[in-house]
């Protein structure tokens, strides 16, 4: 953490020095570089850094732990984007390939922030990490055109799925987490307002400066001199060329006499006329076949994927069920009302939960069966395939997100349950009937939206076919 903080401070000092050099040096172009001042949209971005970003980082320091480590990475990414905006204020827009090279460091930082979440799935602050990880791609607005603002809003909405969990968990117990959520979301709302004011249709590049390059902003000067010309091709004397052509035409003009120089082969030396030579065989050509190409060797020693050990344990108030494969008959019986169950990357397994608990989450599971008694909060199914859920008691809400194949068996006491779905397919709710038989009802996947004169009205439609 100390190394990350030192790196952020070092980057800020480098940006400050680059601004000073760019303001006093010669050969700089652009509307703002002529007078040595920082462009207006760079100053507005500085306000964003000193306002919402600084407030978010301050609350992250109060929470500490993985949240603070994540905040160090986020602050570094936002500060690095400031350097790109400074370059855009003094240089013209580069080509697509050069722009990709300019944006590669930002892409790497976004990937590192998301990988941090994946590496800390067992963290008690996982919802905080997920909120940041799902929304940090908003920094890619600099490559979006012509509507970068709506793109940032979409990423902000993705964060709210997890920030709502943080609010639900801490709104009555720890106010600093609530303040953290407000500060973090204000970064993206502030960035939307900033884009709307200065970069409505895309990142605004200078119209008079030189073309931008992956070098630092102070390097935007005269282009490097062209390389030396290629060496001249060897020139053949005209007399030698004419002699070669004369010899060639002389040979052609011999007519039938051109074959007099060939060696005569007697019949006894011809294989098809001499059975003895045919029986002896002729030497086989051992050289490479014409037009043959060597096939590249195929690597067969690929490293096997690391297999994680199965986990079924109580960690604080969270039951962790992870990496279970073909485990039939998993049972959690010693439960309490404040406990939650989190199942991650389980395959071909069955889990039964007895008693009344707070919530259940299935994440990245495949062909998993879940049976439980009572849940007072919510049952969530995220990024799963072919899962089956059976309710024996009561549950108020079942949420299904990014899932292909989900069957929900309700009990007579849970018929008032709400099923909320998004980006999912092949969902069915089975309602109990007389004699213990279930009636299968599909959850709509196709919708129709119309304008009724005052608002949009969306209704479910049946797929024609």
Number of C-alpha atoms within 10 A of each C-alpha: 14 9 9 15 16 12 15 19 13 12 16 17 12 13 18 13 13 17 20 15 15 25 18 14 13 11 15 25 23 22 18 19 22 17 13 17 15 18 18 12 18 19 14 15 22 14 15 19 18 11 15 21 24 17 19 23 21 16 21 26 16 13 15 14 14 20 23 20 19 23 26 23 21 21 19 19 21 18 20 18 19 18 20 19 20 24 26 24 27 29 26 21 21 17 12 9 8 15 15 14 15 18 16 13 15 20 16 12 20 21 14 16 24 20 12 17 23 14 9 13 14 15 14 16 17 17 21 24 27 23 26 26 24 20 22 24 20 22 22 16 20 17 13 17 14 12 15 23 24 16 17 24 17 12 20 25 16 18 25 19 14 20 25 16 14 20 20 12 14 14 15 9 11 11 11 15 21 20 16 25 22 16 21 25 22 19 19 25 16 17 22 22 13 18 24 16 11 16 21 17 14 18 20 17 21 21 16 13 24 20 21 25 20 18 11 15 24 19 16 23 16 11 10 6 6 6 6 6 6 6 6 6 6 6 6 8 8 8 8 9 10 10 10 11 10 10 10 10 10 12 11 11 10 11 9 8 10 12 9 9 7 7 7 7 8 8 10 12 11 12 15 11 12 12 12 12 14 12 9 9 10 9 6 6 7 6 6 8 8 6 5 7 8 5 6 6 6 6 6 6 6 6 6 6 6 6 7 10 9 15 15 16 13 16 12 10 15 18 19 19 21 21 21 24 17 13 15 14 11 15 14 18 11 10 18 13 14 12 17 24 22 17 22 22 19 25 20 16 20 22 20 16 20 16 15 22 21 20 22 24 17 23 20 18 25 23 18 26 21 18 17 22 17 21 22 16 15 19 21 18 24 19 17 24 22 17 24 19 21 17 20 17 16 20 26 16 19 20 15 23 17 16 24 18 17 24 20 20 21 22 21 13 12 18 15 13 15 13 14 12 19 12 11 20 20 15 21 18 18 17 18 16 11 7 6 8 10 15 13 14 13 12 18 17 16 11 11 10 11 10 9 8 7 6 8 9 11 11 10 12 12 10 9 4 3
